[in-house]
Amino acid sequence: MTSSSSPSQDTKRLAHAYPEGLRADALMEEDVAWSHEIDGERDGDQFDRSERAALRRVAGLSTELEDVTEVEYRQLRLERVVLVGVWTSGTVQDAENSLAELAALAETAGALVLDGVIQRRDTPDAATYIGSGKAAELRDIVLETGADTVICDGELSPAQLIHLEDVVKVKVIDRTALILDIFAQHAKSREGKAQVALAQMQYMLPRLRGWGQSLSRQMGGGSGGLATRGPGETKIETDRRRIREKMAKMRREIAEMKTGREIKRQERRRHKVPSVAIAGYTNAGKSSLLNRLTGAGVLVENALFATLDPTVRRAQTPSGRLYTLADTVGFVRHLPHHLVEAFRSTMEEVGDSDLILHVVDGSHPNPEEQLAAVREVITDVGATDVPEIVVINKADAADPLVLQRLLRIEKRAIAVSARTGQGIEELLALIDNELPRPSVEIEALVPYTHGRLVARAHSEGEVISEEHTPEGTVLKARVHEELAAELAPYVPASAL
């Protein structure tokens, strides 16, 4: 099929300057500069905001030198990318929203989006993802815009990757590689870096390329006997073996780090401290909500996957009950299964919690898709039995009709704004009601010499009333069975 510069009927070209509205919708509301006076109370201390900004601000580098190599040149400027998607089902608006989210991911990774195309097909082409004719048209777009990278809105097979690169003559990556790149940029803790490295190696293992027939120095002959002498492993086989060895080592390290977190969880369970996990779509406002509820000082940024490492903070209900609040990694549509597997130990915070706060962006064009994408991952990690409260965030920027629709569809839902504080008090009261309560109600006269039991009733249970008398503390509380057994000797005979 001959390529043509004019758009065909079954190819939908997006505007050359990508619509700002779509990008804003894919991220969050319109960018608003963060200021200490306005947002300091809500977000707490932003410890690494300036450091993150300093590392990523490259927009002002417009001077280009002529006497540098291509590699050095590419380091001086943002990668210029063209997006391409295959529209197999749904409406054209759904396809454009998906490509808009891909644009937001590309910008988060540090790329400059030049153009975007959508190809209408029943299924992606097995060879070039969009078909040979449309691949030739894509090559013309790349030449016209001066792009150096093509990003596909899907996961490409190794064969599709090779064939599409052969046609367009520039680097081709897929959605999975893009998300892995963002995770690699934002991972800060030792465990987070190890999980991302494992996911990247799992992704790259079947996609290794190079001089496949190039021979290594490891020979197959020697003292092995007849018919065993030969060239030995090829270079690519050696690379694969080394990657598998690194993956095995990385899994052992992650398992060791998982043990430390499991010990902390067991300690919380031993003290009967309820736990609440914040889960939700990336950039829905999970970190902002955690800061509003606990003053944690977690980084808040208008970017996808700004925070990856789970943060656990102590919190207190309006009635005085203690619980832990955990901020988890954000989810996205078509989250790569490599990441789900690598981050499984981190996502166990969701499965082990007593309550899930499922945060959804109320200002997003299609919040129902966000809810479905997150619940798919929650199912993968085995947390379907955990009670869930749907927290519709950004209520101050959302369409009132959308809020009404979500509140009507979801059985347990509440609209809040982490930015303005709207609905936060109601959310705290709802958390207090939904958290599991101690099962045994007891009234005891505790001697002052056993004040530790009173302290445990306050920290592990729910104190209904407390009165100090000459004989000791008259305590009426709801406690768990273990503490109830320790308080049993001090229960008055009249109360039995």
Buried (B, 14 or more C-beta within 10 A) or exposed (E): EEBEEEEBEEBBBBEEEBBEEBBBBBBBBEEEEBEEEEBEEBBBEBEBBEEBEEEBEEEEEEEEEEEEEEEEEBEEBBBBBBBBBBBEEEEEEBBBBBBBBBBBBBBBBBBBBBBBBBBBBEEBBEBBBBBBBBBBBBBEBBEEBEBBBBBBBBBBBEEBBBBBBEBBEBBBBBBBBBBBBBBBBBBBEEBBBBBBBBBBBBBBBEEBEEEEEEBBEEBEEEEEEEEEEEEBBBBBBBBBEEBEEEBEEBEEBBEEBBEEBEEEBEEBEEEBBBBBBBBBBBBBBBBBBBBBBBBBBBBBBBBBBBBBBBBBBEBEBEEEBBBBBBBBBBBBBBBBBBBBBBBBBBBBBBBBBBBBBBBBBBBBBBBBBBBEBBBBBBEBBEBEEBEBBBBBBBBBBBEEEBBEEBBEEBEEBBBBBBBBEBBBEEBBBBBBEBBEBBEBBBBBBBEEEBEEBBEBBBBBBBBEEBEEEEEBBBBBBBBBEEBBEBBEEBBEEEEE
